[in-house]
Amino acid sequence: MDFTLPDELLSLREEALAVGRRAAAALDVREDNWIIGYDTAFALELGARGWLGMTWPVEHGGHGRSPLERFVVYEALLETGAPMAASWFADRQIGPTLLAFGTEEQRRRFLPDIARGSGSWCIGMSEPDAGSDVASLRTRAVRDGDSWVVEGRKIWTSAAAHADWCYLVCRTDPDAPPHQGLSELIVDMRSPGVTVTPIADLTGNRHFCEVTFDAVRVPGDHLVGVENGSFRQVMRQMEHERGGIDRLLSNYALYRDCLAAAGPLDPLLRQEAAALETGYRIGRMLVLREVLGQAPAHFSAATKTFCTEQEQRVAWFCARVIGTPATVWGRVARNACYAPGYTIMGGTTQILRNIMAERILGLPR
């Protein structure tokens, strides 16, 4: 098979690499910047370049470009460590979800802002006692006239401290079976009763947040899709979250820099570097299957599992290559501390292996 990109995509990649390098040049940390690199100016630049909503229909504020073009741009930006958190969640998940399940009015209202880079979103899914198990959510929304009233808590809500909107998954029918009775609402983060508490992680970063909803009123027309039918919609949304190139390249910039700084490697490290290079190529092929629509249903569980375990191997490799200096706080030490999160956020590897076993391979529970 020939994996060579055509000239026009190679030119697009070079352009994106130049943009990403410039944006990342002054950063102390270039790892995980799709989740921690919050830069509103860069989000607006991506919007001005037409690199947000790239594949969406033009009539909904998008640019009608191919999935492969979007892949080329974001692979290049992620490789450089460009700060994309201000636009990432909205572009990766919210836009496609509204296109699939939203009303025409919701698309007209929200998609153009996302495509411009001026609308920032967070995703209210996990809860203190319900991480990877969506069916265990307890945050409630009750109808009151033409509004919903929301009560509950969300946790590990990335970018909530900066977000304009929250895409909230909540329980609207407490008497329904666990996988039913869930709905999705668009919540204005400036609403009375919304409290955001940033959570400092082991690296000192505060992108994870706890969000409390205390009698928060949400307009009735902010319901997305089918009332009490969220579980199917969430599973579709998770395909976007789990199967992308971000799950492979979170710490690629560190890998590249450590490999260059190491000089001639000893035979064992050379073998490990070769294995990681192979892993990058395998992971890229898995992601491309998702991008090109060639992956079977639920395959993103396999993609995320392989790619995030690759990222963990990269973190440990970088620490070994650098050696003793890796014990002093810096990019290498930070990434070694952060790496366990790769196989937790977005669905734990244990949960994803169950999905692969039951829904892809058809094995018994």
N, C-alpha and C positions, 0 to 999 in steps of 0.2 A: 504494500500500500504506500502511496505517496502522500506524506503529511506536509509537504511544502506549501506554504501559503502563497496565493497569487500576489503579484506585484502591488496591487492596490491595497491589500491587507498588510503587506510588509511595510508600506509607506505609512499606513495608519498606525501600525505598531511603533514605528520609529517616532512618530509625532507624539504618541501617548507616553513613550519612554522619556522623551525630552520634557514633557509637561510634568510627569511624575518626579523626575530627578530634581527639577527646579523646585517643586513644592516640598520635597523631602530634604533638601540640602541643609536647611538650618535646624532640622529636628535632632534632638539627642537620641530619641528612640524611633526607629523606623519599623518596628515589629507591631503586628496586631492593629495597624492604624485604620483598618476598616471598622474597628470597634472602639478604639481609644483616641484616634486622631480627629478630634472635633475641630473643624476649621470652616466657618461659615463662608469666608471669602472664597475658599477653594470650591465649595459646593456651588457657589454662584458662577465661578469660572467653568466648572463642568457643565452647568446648565447653558451658559453662553456658547460653549463649544458644541452643543447638541449631544452631549455624552450622558445625559440623564433622560430616561424614557426612550432610549434609542430604538427599541423594537416596538414601541406602542404605536397604535394608529395615529396618523397625523391629526385626524378630527378630534382626538382626545388629548392633544397637546404633545404627542410624541413625535418621532421622526421617521417612522416606517422603515428602519434599517434592519438588517438581518441579525439573527442571534449570533452568528459567527463574528460579525463586526463588533458587537458588544463584548463578546468574549475576548477578542484581540485587545480592545481598549483596556478592559479591566484586568486582564492578565498582566499587561505592561504596568499599569498603575500599582497593582499589588506587589509586583516584583520590586519596584522602587521604594515602597513604603510610603506612598503619598497619603496624606491625611483625609480619609473619605467618610468618616463616621457621621458627619452632619447630613449626608444625603444617602448613605448606604442602605439603611433599613427601608426607607421609603421607596427607593428605586428597585431594590432587590425583591421586596415582598409586597409592600402595600399597593403599589401601582398594579402589578399583575393580579392581585386579589380583587381590587376594585374593578378591573377590567373583566374579571371572570364572574363576580358575584354582585357588584355594586349596581345601583340604579344609575340611569342617565344623569340625573341631577347630581349625584355624588361624584360621578366621573367629571362632569363639567366643573364642579366646585373645587375638587382636590387635585386632580391630575396635573393641570397646568402649573400649579405652584411647585409640585414635586419636580416636574421637568425643568423648571427654572432654577431649581436649587434653593428656593425660598421657603419651602415647607418641610419642617423636620418632624419625624415621627419616632415613637417608641412602640413596643409591642407588649401589651399586658397579658402575659400567658401564665408563666410559672407562679406558684404561690408557696408560702412557707412549708406546707405539707403536701404540695403537689408540684413536683418538678417536671420530670419527663412523663408523668401520668396525667394527661390532659383530662381524662374522665373524672379525676378526683377534685377538680376545681370547685371552690365553694363561694367565691365572690358572687353576690347576687344582684340581679337587676329586676325591679318590680315595676310594672306599669302603674302610672298615676296620671290619669287623663291622657294628654297627648305627649307625655314625657316618660322616661325611665328614671328610676331612682336607684343608684348603685351604692352598695355597701360591700366593703371587703378590702383585701390586701393583695398586692402583687410584689414579687421579689425578683432580684436579678434582672431588673428591667433596664437594659442598656440604654443610655442616652436620655433617660427620663428627665434628668435635671435640666436639659436643654430643649426638650421636645415641645412642639406646638400642639401635637395631637397624639393620642394614645389609641391604638387599635386593640380594643379590650375584648377578651373572651370571658364570658361570665355565664352563670347559671340563671336561666329564666323560667325553668320549670323544675322545682325541687323534688317533685314527686315522680319525675320520669326516671328511667334507668340511667346509670352513670354516663353512658356514651350518648345519651339523648338529653334533651332539656338544656343544651348550651346554645348561646347566641353570641353574635359579635356586634359591638357598638363602637362608634367613633366618638371619643371623649375629648373635649377641649381641655387641655392641661391647665388652663387658667381658670377653670370653673371653681366656684366656692366648694370647699370640702375636699379638694385634691391636695394631698401633702406628699412631697417627694423628699426622701432621706437618702442621700448618697451613702454607699457602703465602701469603705476602703478595703481593698484586697491586699494580699501578701506583698504585692509590689508597690503599694502606696497609691495605686490608681483608684479613681472613684467613679468609673463609668457605670458599674452596677448600682442599682438603686432599689430601694423599697418604696412602693407607692401605696398610700392609703386613700381609700374612697369613703368619705363620710357623708352620706345622704347627698351624693353628687347627682344633679339633675342633667339628663341627656335628652335632647330632642328626639321625639319618636322617629323622625325620618333619618336618624343616624344609625338605625339598624341596617346592617349589611347582610344581604342574602336572606336566607330563610330563618324565621324565628324558630328556635329549638332545633335547628339543623346545622349547627356550627361544626360538629365533629368532622363531617365530610369536607367542609370548607377548610378547616384547620389542617387536615391531612394534605390537601392540595397545596396550601400555603407552605407547609413544611418541606415539600419537594423543592421549592425555591430556596429555602433556608439551608437545606442540607446538601444540595447537589452542586453548589457553585465552586468556582475557582478560589474563592476566599478561604475555603476549608483546606486548601493545599498549600497556599503561599503566604500564610500569616507571618512566618519567620524566614521567608526565603532571603530577604535582604541581609539578615544576620548570617545565614549559611554562606551566602556569596562572599561577604566581607571576611568571615573567619577562615574560609578556605583560601582566600587570597593572602591573608596575613600569615598563614601557617607555613608557607614555603614548601619545600620538599617534604612529603608526608612519609612516615614509616610504613612498612608494608601492610600492617594491620589497619591503620587509618586509611590507607589507599583503598583497601578492600571495602571498608565501611563507606567511604565516599562513593565508590562505584555502586554500592547497594542503594545509597540514597539517590544518586543520579537515576538509577533504574526506577526507584520508587516515584520520583517526580514524573517520569515519562508514563508510568502506569496510571498514576493519579490523574494526570492530564487527559489521558485517553478516557478514563471513567467520566470525568467532567464533560468532555466533548460529547460523549454519548447522551448525557443529559441535555446539553446545549442544542444538539441536533435532533432531539426528539427520538432517539434510537433506543433509549433505556426502557425496560419494562416498568410497570407500576411498582412503586415502593423502592425502586433501585437506588434512590438517593440515600437510603440507609446504608447500603454497601459502599457508596461513594464517600460518604462522610466518615464511616468507620476507617476505611483504608487511609484516607487523606489526613485525618486528624492524628492517627497513630504515626503516620509519616512525620508530621510536624513535631510530635513528641520525640521521635528518634533524632530529628534534626537538632532539637534543643540540647539533648544529652551529648550528641556528637560535637557540637560547638564548644561545650564546656570541656570536653576531653581534649580537643584540638588546642584550645587556649591554655589549658592547664591551670597552674596555681593562680595566675591573675584572674581567673574566672571566679575565685572566691571573694574578690573585691567587688563591691556593688557597681554595676554598669550594665550594658546591654546584655552581655552573656548571662550574668547572674540573674538579671531580671527575667530573662526568657526562661531560664531553667526553673525559676519559681512559678512562672505563669503557666508553663506547659501542661501541668495536670488538668487545667481547665479546658484544653482543646477537646478532650473526649467526654466532657461533661455538658458544656453549654450546647444548646441546640438539640438535646437528646443524648442521654448517656450511651456509651458504647454497648453496655449490657442490654439496654432497651432496644437499641438498633439491631443487635444480633438476634434478639427475639423476633423482631419484625422480619428480618431476613429469613429466619427459620420458618415462621408461620405463614407469612404472606407471599414470599417469593418461592420458597422451596416446598411449601405445603406440608411441613412436618407437624405432628400432633403437639398440642400444648403440653 
